[in-house]
Amino acid sequence: MKRTHLPLNGLRVLDAAARHLSFTRAADELAVTPAAVGQQIRALEDTLGVVLFRRTTRGLELTPEAEAGLAPLRAGFLQFEDAVRAMQAGQSSKSLTIAAPRDVTEKWLMPRLAAIAASDPDLRFSLIASDEGLDFTEANLDLAIRWGDGPGGLEGEAIESDGMIAIGPEDAPLIAWPGAPEEGTPLVRVTDAGLAIDAVAAGLGRAVVPQLLAERDLAEGRVVATGEAVPSRMGYWLVAPLPQWRQQKVKALVEALGG
């Protein structure tokens, strides 16, 4: 019989009924009615083409055919339990693989991971420089940080931010980066917002960047804001496919990062 055709529910009922030698007690264990247990056993007998139980004056008895299959059946259920425990073991793992843009990792993520790691010395992190096409399964990712106006078909939470902020002298030349508002001809183009912040700090000009990435440089006085942050529909998101998102270690990390 093919695995896809295995009557797993009926076999589970058989195991319970064989242990109790009672449809009523088996029903109590399985939280169903005795009639439902009887229906499952009859359906299993039809599928297998054998009789599994006989009623006698002493009560319910297993047939030799049922007796012959019980030991491997119970061994199989034990292996199922081992498989489930093995799959759940990853939930207690203290290792997390995170993908994020380089500038987000440098300007925002690493300082927060340092604080999180200080509270739990058993934590281990693997950081990957991401792009939009990064495959969660191939890269064995637990969580990613992406720029956009939503989680992009994945489960996700927005990272709290005040939006975009202008930094550098107002009359200075423009520094452009992918994702920055378009305005005029820039003096220099850089590959990400983090480099734009560094270019402003170096005196190359002004830029409009995510407040999230600029907050540490602003606090340290490396750059100066020329106005208040402006809300933006674009922002950074913590994202993962549903299986990863449901993991306890990922939930804890999302909460710790303040998503």
C-alpha positions in Angstrom: 0.0 0.0 0.0 1.3 3.4 -0.9 2.2 5.8 1.9 -0.4 8.3 0.6 -3.1 5.6 1.0 -2.2 4.5 4.5 -5.3 4.7 6.8 -3.4 6.5 9.6 -6.5 7.6 11.5 -8.0 4.1 11.4 -4.6 2.6 12.6 -4.6 5.1 15.5 -8.1 3.9 16.5 -7.0 0.3 16.2 -4.1 0.9 18.5 -6.3 2.5 21.2 -9.0 -0.2 20.9 -6.5 -3.0 21.1 -4.9 -1.6 24.2 -8.3 -1.2 26.0 -10.1 -4.1 24.3 -13.1 -1.8 24.5 -14.5 0.6 22.0 -16.0 2.6 24.8 -12.7 3.2 26.6 -10.9 3.8 23.3 -13.5 6.4 22.5 -12.9 8.1 25.8 -9.1 8.2 25.1 -9.7 9.6 21.6 -12.5 12.0 22.6 -14.9 10.5 20.1 -18.1 8.4 20.4 -18.0 4.6 20.6 -20.0 4.5 17.4 -17.2 6.5 15.7 -14.6 4.0 16.9 -16.7 1.2 15.5 -17.1 2.9 12.2 -13.3 3.5 11.9 -12.6 -0.1 12.7 -15.1 -1.4 10.2 -13.6 1.0 7.5 -10.1 -0.2 8.4 -11.2 -3.9 8.1 -12.7 -3.1 4.7 -9.5 -1.4 3.5 -7.2 -4.2 4.8 -9.6 -7.0 3.9 -9.2 -8.7 7.3 -11.2 -9.0 10.5 -9.6 -7.2 13.4 -11.9 -7.9 16.4 -14.4 -10.5 17.5 -16.9 -10.3 20.2 -17.0 -13.2 22.6 -18.8 -14.0 25.8 -15.7 -12.7 27.6 -15.8 -9.4 25.6 -13.7 -8.0 22.7 -10.8 -10.0 21.4 -8.2 -9.4 18.8 -8.0 -11.7 15.8 -4.6 -13.3 14.9 -4.4 -10.9 12.0 -4.7 -7.9 14.3 -2.2 -9.4 16.7 0.3 -9.9 13.9 0.3 -6.2 13.0 0.2 -4.6 16.5 4.0 -4.7 17.3 5.1 -3.1 14.0 2.2 -0.6 14.2 3.2 0.5 17.7 6.8 0.7 16.7 5.8 2.9 13.8 3.9 5.3 16.1 6.9 5.5 18.4 9.0 6.5 15.3 6.4 9.1 14.4 6.7 10.5 17.9 10.5 10.6 17.5 10.1 12.4 14.2 7.9 15.0 15.7 10.3 15.6 18.6 13.2 15.9 16.2 11.3 18.4 14.1 10.3 20.4 17.2 13.9 20.3 18.6 14.8 23.2 16.2 12.3 25.4 18.1 14.6 25.2 21.2 17.7 25.9 19.1 19.6 29.1 20.1 21.0 29.5 16.5 19.4 32.0 14.2 20.2 32.9 10.6 19.2 36.4 9.6 19.3 38.0 6.2 19.4 41.8 5.9 20.7 44.6 3.6 24.3 45.5 4.5 23.5 49.0 5.7 20.6 47.8 7.9 22.9 45.2 9.4 25.6 47.8 10.1 23.5 50.7 11.2 20.6 49.1 13.0 20.7 45.3 13.4 24.1 44.6 14.9 23.8 47.0 17.9 20.5 45.4 18.7 21.8 41.9 18.4 24.6 42.8 20.7 22.1 43.8 23.3 20.0 40.7 22.8 23.1 38.4 23.0 24.2 40.1 26.2 20.9 38.9 27.8 21.4 35.3 26.6 25.0 34.1 26.2 23.8 30.9 24.5 22.4 32.7 21.4 24.3 32.3 18.1 23.7 34.4 15.0 24.5 34.0 11.4 24.2 37.1 9.3 23.7 37.1 5.5 23.8 40.1 3.2 20.5 39.8 1.5 18.9 40.6 -1.8 15.2 40.4 -2.8 15.7 37.0 -4.5 17.2 35.2 -1.5 15.5 31.8 -1.0 14.6 31.0 2.7 14.9 27.3 2.3 18.2 27.2 0.3 19.8 29.7 2.6 18.4 28.0 5.7 17.0 31.4 6.9 15.0 32.0 10.0 14.2 35.7 9.4 14.9 38.5 6.9 14.7 42.3 6.9 13.4 43.8 3.7 12.6 47.3 2.4 9.2 47.8 1.0 5.6 48.8 1.6 4.6 45.5 3.1 5.8 41.9 3.8 5.7 41.0 0.1 3.7 37.8 0.4 5.4 36.6 3.6 4.5 36.8 7.2 5.9 40.0 8.7 5.9 43.0 11.0 6.9 46.5 10.2 9.9 47.8 12.1 8.7 50.9 13.9 10.1 54.1 12.4 9.3 57.8 11.9 9.8 57.6 8.2 12.4 59.5 6.1 14.6 62.2 7.3 16.8 64.8 5.5 20.4 65.0 6.8 23.3 67.3 5.9 23.3 71.1 5.0 20.3 72.1 3.0 22.3 73.9 0.4 24.8 71.0 -0.1 24.8 68.8 -3.2 22.5 65.8 -3.3 23.6 62.3 -2.5 21.4 59.6 -4.1 20.8 56.0 -3.3 18.3 53.4 -4.7 15.0 54.1 -2.9 15.7 57.7 -2.2 13.2 60.4 -3.4 14.2 61.7 -6.8 15.1 65.3 -6.9 17.5 67.0 -9.3 20.9 65.7 -10.3 23.0 64.2 -7.5 26.6 64.9 -6.9 27.2 61.3 -6.1 25.3 58.0 -6.2 25.9 55.3 -3.6 24.5 51.8 -3.4 22.5 52.0 -0.2 21.2 54.4 2.5 24.0 53.5 4.9 26.6 54.7 2.5 24.6 57.9 1.9 24.7 58.5 5.6 28.4 58.0 5.7 28.8 60.3 2.6 27.0 63.0 4.5 29.2 62.5 7.5 32.2 62.8 5.3 31.0 66.2 4.0 30.0 65.1 0.5 26.5 66.6 0.6 22.9 66.0 1.9 20.6 63.0 1.6 17.1 61.8 2.5 17.4 58.5 4.3 15.3 56.2 6.6 15.2 57.7 10.1 15.7 54.1 11.4 19.2 53.9 9.9 20.2 57.4 10.7 19.2 57.5 14.4 22.6 56.3 15.8 24.6 58.7 13.6 22.3 61.5 14.6 22.6 60.7 18.3 26.4 60.6 18.0 26.5 63.9 16.1 28.1 62.4 13.0 25.3 63.9 10.9 22.7 66.6 11.5 19.0 66.6 10.5 17.6 69.6 8.6 14.0 69.0 9.6 11.6 66.5 11.2 11.2 63.0 9.9 8.4 62.6 7.3 6.1 59.5 7.4 6.7 57.2 4.4 4.7 54.2 3.0 8.1 52.5 2.5 9.9 51.0 5.4 11.8 48.0 6.7 10.0 44.8 7.5 10.8 41.7 9.5 9.6 38.8 7.3 9.6 35.0 7.1 7.5 32.3 5.5 4.8 31.0 7.8 6.7 27.8 9.1 9.7 30.0 10.2 7.4 32.7 11.5 5.7 30.3 13.8 8.9 29.1 15.5 9.3 30.2 19.1 12.9 31.4 18.6 11.8 33.6 15.6 8.8 35.0 17.6 11.2 35.8 20.5 13.7 37.5 18.1 10.9 39.6 16.4 9.7 40.7 19.8 13.2 41.5 21.0 14.0 43.6 17.9 10.9 45.6 18.6 9.0 44.7 15.4 
